[in-house]
Amino acid sequence: MQRFNVGEDCPVFDGLYEFCQLSAGGSVAAAVKLNKQASEICINWGGGLHHAKKSEASGFCYVNDIVLGILELLKYHQRVLYIDVDVHHGDGVEEAFYTTDRVMTVSFHKYGEYFPGTGDLRDIGAGKGKYYAVNIPLRDGMDDESYESIFVPIISKVMETFQPSAVVLQCGADSLTGDRLGCFNLTVRGHGKCVEFVKRYNLPFLMVGGGGYTIRNVSRCWTYETSVALGSEIANELPYNDYFEYFGPDFKLHISPSNMANQNTPEYLEKIKTRLFENLRMLPHAPGVQVQAIPEDGIRDDSAGEDEDKESPDERNPQSVRDKRIVPDNEFSDSEDEGPPGSNRKDHRNFKGAAGNTPNRKRPRLDPKTGVTSEGPLEAKPGNTAAGGGGDVEMKLEEKDEKVGLTGGVEKKEVPVTTI
């Protein structure tokens, strides 16, 4: 357990496996929806576990659903942009795509004696991924105005330079004011402006959750950002519900910032923007990818072909549906040679073998002069010209087909055979 960092920082709890299934499966399924153009915006508030590594849990994150979702998006999209507004650095996602130019990671986070300790301004990627990792290290007390002043120009420049075809936004709510572990001073409305700005680009958009340790504010934030994604207005007054007491004393959707000092001076933010713009200018044209076969989807859609009544006879079924209708050669058929359950059946061949596809089985040949087949003489019925040739011969072969009846006896069955 310690090898995978499970037990202390990431404790084991009942239902852990099911939680990982729901979290990771939700992001993968959302990516499949976007790839199939079944939705323009997909949301998985149970995802956003951006600290998990390939073989290590970290920061309450066990499986990195974001990486799995981006890998699914890369099957259809040449370039994917990942934006992280959690107060902690998205180290797990950055590490996964640190050496590729197909994914650009942009993280706005608190830096300096703060978990996980990564995300310096000079961390820019490596190899083919050099300059494709963008880190914005911030200080305590970040408010709405300062956050917007640095988020909008950086994301605008990234969109212009990288030209992604899909966007993943991690909406960690621990950057809100009053969070038990966070140290920023953002309001719900200021946090939601990030969603509103990214949505304007009208790209396939995957929104995931993340951190957030003051529960009432997390639910406020993600409720508001869901409404922003839907483009609908919601009232500031909260409707009565089973958890209404959690949102006292004002019982409002939006919260007010605290009076903590903002240590992010305009000069400091301008210095960060200047440095990042220089790095983005080092990028070549938007990278492409070689044309290749699209891999199979991470989650298969088995709904196709289930309702055969709605199928159009003029349209070809997909290969996955046709494969389900192929009868394997080793399957037994429901033919007459099958006895009741528990009986000793003589012929275990399927209907294909019985139809003459078995290479070792030959049809008996009739000699027209003697009336004898290659397997022995046949008893001709009166009225047939076996000796004269040219006629049809009907005969009966007694074939013993042992079948166990209710009394345990053996019965004989006469099988009529017509040979031409």
N, C-alpha and C positions, 0 to 999 in steps of 0.2 A: 504493500500500500504506500509506503514512504517513497518508493521508487517513482511513483506517479504523482507524488505530492497530494495524496488523498489522506485525510485524517485530521490535520490541524487547520491549515488555511482553508481547505475545502473539505468540510466534514461529511461523513456518510449519514444519510437519513433515509427513513422509510419512503419508498417510491422514487428513489434517485434515478433508477434506470428508466422508469416511465416518464419522469421529468425530462431527461435527456432526449428521449424519443420524441416527445411533444415539441420541445424547443428546436431541436435540429430538423425534425421532420417538417415543422411549420415553415422554416426558412427555405428548405429544399422545395417543398410543394409550392411555395409562393414564387420561387424562381421559375419553376416549370410553368406556372400560370402566365408569367410575364413572357417566357419564351414562346408560348403558344398564342400569345396576344389575346388571351382570354380575359386579361385585366390590364389596366393602365397603371394602377397603384395597388400594391399588396402590402399588408401590415401584419407583422408577427410580434406583438408586444411581449410574448414569452421568450423571444430570442434576444440577440444582442450580447451574447456572452463572449466578449472580445478578448479576454485574457487567456483563454485556454489554448494550449499548444498541441502539437501533433501527438505527443505522448506524455503530456503533463497537464494536470489541472492547476489552475491558478486564479486567485482573486474571486472565489465563489463561482468560477466558471469551469465546467467539466468537459463539455463538448463545444467547440467553436462553430456554432451554426452559421455564423457570417461567412466563414471561409467555405463551408460546404455550399452555401447559397451562391456565392460568387463563382465557385467552380462550375456550378450548374449553369449560371448565366453565360459563362465563357464558351459553352457549347454552341451558342447561337450569336453571341455578341463579340466583336473583335476587341473592344476596350470597355472596361467597367471602372467606374469611379466609386471609391469608398470614402465617405465623410463621417467623422466621429466627433460628436459634440458632448461626449461624456467627460466628466471632470478628470477622469483617469486616462492615461495614454492607451490607445488601442494597440498594445504590443503584439498580441497574438496574430491579428490580421496583418499587421505590417511585416512581421517575421515570415509569414506564409508566402507573401508576395514580394519579398525584399529584392529578389533578383530577376523579376520579370517586368517587361514594359507594357504588358497588357492590362495591368491593374495599377491604378494610382491611388495611394492611401493618403488622406488628408486628415490630420488629427489636431483638434483644438483642446488643450488640456493644461492642467496645473503641472508645473515642473519645478523641481528643487526640493529634495528631502520629502518626497511624496511617492506613494505607490503608483506604478511599479518601478519607478526610478529611470525609465527610459523615455525617449521622445525629445532628445536634444535637437536644437535647430540645425546642427551639423549632421544629423542622421538623415541621409538623403538617398539611401539605397546602394546597391552594389551590382557590378556586372552590367547586364542589359537593363537592370532596374535602377541604374544610377539616375538620380534626380526625379525618380517616380515615387519616392517617399517624401511627403511634405509634412513637417512637424511645426506646430505653432505653440511654443511653450509660453504659458501665461502665469500671472501672479495672482495673489489673493484679491478678493473683492471685485472681480470682474462684473460690471453692470451691463444693462441692456444696450446703452448707447455705445460703449466701448466695444462690446462684442459685435454689434452690427457694423461698426466702422472697420473692423478687420475681417469679418466673415464675408461680407459682400464683395469687396475688391479681390480677395484671394480666390474665392470660388469662381468669380467671373473670369479671372485670368486663367484658372485651371481649365474651365470649360472651353475657353477660346483656344488654348494650347493643346490640350489632350483630346478634346472632341470625343467624349465617351458616348457610347450608344445605350448605356444603362447606368443607373445610379443606385447605390445602397447607402442609406443614411441611418447611422446608429444614434438613437435619440435618448441617450442616458440622462435620467432626470436627477442625478446627483449633482448636476451643475446649477440647480435651482437654489435660491436663497433659503436658508434655514435647514439645509440637509444635514443629517447627523454626521456624515463623513466628508461632505464637500465643503469647499471654501470659496465658492463663487457667490454672486449676488444677483443672479438672473431671476426674472419673473416668468410666470407661465406664458405671458404674451411675448416676451422677448425671446424665450426658448422656441416658441412656435414660429417666429419669424424666419428661422432657419428652414423649417419645413416649407413655409410659404415661398421663400426665395427659390429653393431647389425645384419646387413644383412648376415654376414658371417655364422651365426649359422643356416641359412636355416630353420627357424621356421616360422609358420604362423605369418605374420607381419602386424600390423595395424599402420599407421602413421597418426597423426592428427596435426593440426596447433596449434594455441595458441596466445600468446602475440606478440607484435611487433608494434612499434609506429612511426617508420620512414619508411613510406610506400615503398619507392623505394628500401630500403634494404630488406624488407620483401619479396617483389616479387623476388628480386635477390636470396635470400636464398632458398625459396621454389621451384623456378625454377631449381636451381642447385641440390637440394636434390631429386627432381623428376627424374632428369637424373641419379643420383646415384642409386636410386631404380630400374630404368630401365636398368642400366648397360651400358649406352651410353654416349659418350663424346659430349659435346657441346662447341661451340666456345666462347671465352671470349668477342668478339665483339658483341654487341647487335644488332639485326636486327631492321630496321626502323619500327616503329609502331605509333599508335595514341598518345602514352604517351612517346615518345622518349625524349622529352625535360626534363622529370622528372629525367633522369639519367645522366644529365650533371654534370660537364664539361667533364668527361672522356668517358662516354657512354660505360662502361665496365661492365661485369658480376660480377667480383670479386672486392672486396674493400680492402683497406690497413688499418692496425690497426693504432690507434692514439698513441701519445707518453705518455699516462697516465701511472702512476706508478702501478706496480703489487704488491698489498699488500699481496698476497698469497705466503708466503715464502716457500721454500722446506721443512723446518722444520715443519711448520704448516700443510702442506699437508700430510707429513709423519705421523704426530701425528693422523690425521683424519683416514688415512688408517689403522693404527695399531689398533685403537679403533674399527673400523667397522669390521675388520677381527676377532677380539675377539668376537664380537657379532654374527657374522656368524658361528663361531665355536660352539656356544651354540645351534645351530639348530640341531634337530634330522634329521633322513633320510628324503628324499623328501616326503612330506605328500601326501596321496592318498585320495580317496573319495569312499564312498560305491556305489556299482552298483545300479542304479535306472533308471527309465524310463526317456527318454529325453523329456523335455517339448517342447511345440510347439514353432516354430520360432517366433521371434518378428515381422518379416515382412513375410507374406505369399506369396508364389510364385504361383500365379493363372495362370501362362502361361501353366502349364501342362494340357493337355486335351483340349486345345482350338482348335487346329488344328487336328480334328479327322481323317482327311485323312492320316495323317502321323503316326497314331497309329498302332502298330503291333497287329494283332489279337491273337498272341500267348503270349502276355504279359498282365498281370492283371493290370488294372488301379488302381491308388492309391485311398484310401478310400475317400479323399476329392472330387475326381471327381465322384465317384459312388454316393455319397450323393447328388450331384446336380441333379441327374437324378431320384430321388425318388419323386413320385407325392404324396403330402400329401392327407390324406383321406378327408379333408374338401374342396378340390378344385373341382369346377364344370367342367364336361367334355363337349366337343363340340359334343354332341349327338343330336339325332333327337327331343328329348323332350324339347330342348331349342328353344324358339320362337325368333322372332326378338327383337332388343333392345327396351325396354320399355313395353314389353308384360307381361301379368300375367301368368307366367309359373306354371303349377300345380305341377309337380314333380321336387323338388329341390334336389333330391338325385343324387349322382354321378354315374358313370358307375359301380362302385363296388357294390353299393347298388342295382342297377337295375339288376345285374347279379345273384342275389339270396343270397348275403351275409348279407342282412338284416334279423335278426333272426325272426322278427314278420311277415314276408311275407311268405305265404304258397301257394304251387301250388294246384289248384283245382283238386279234385279226381273225376273220372268218374265211376259211377255205371254201369257195363255192362248189367244188366238186364233191368233197367229202363231208361238208357240214361240220368240220372240226375246227375249233379255234386253237390258237397257239397255247392256250392254257388247258386244253382238254376237249373231249367231245361234248357237244350240246344236244339236248333232247329237243328235237323239232316237233312242233305241234302239227296236227293234221291240217292240210290245206296250204301248207307252205312248201315251196319248191326249193329245198335246201340243196338237193343233188343236182337239179337242173341249173342252178345259178340264176342270178338276176332278180331273185325275189327277196322279200323281207322275211326274216325269221324272228319269231317271238318265242321267248323261252323264259323259264323261271329258274332262278338259282336260289337254292336254299342257303341262306346265310344265317349263321348262328350269331345272334347278337345277344350276348348275355346281359340280361337286365335283372336286377334284384327287385322283386315285387314285394308286396306286403307279406306274402307267405314265404318269401325266401326262395321260391322256385325259379326255374329257368324256362323262358319261353322262346319258341322259334318264330322267326319272322321271314315270310316269303317276299322277296323284293323283285318286282317285274323289271326285266331288262330288255330293251329293244336294240337290236344291232342291225345296221344297214350295210 
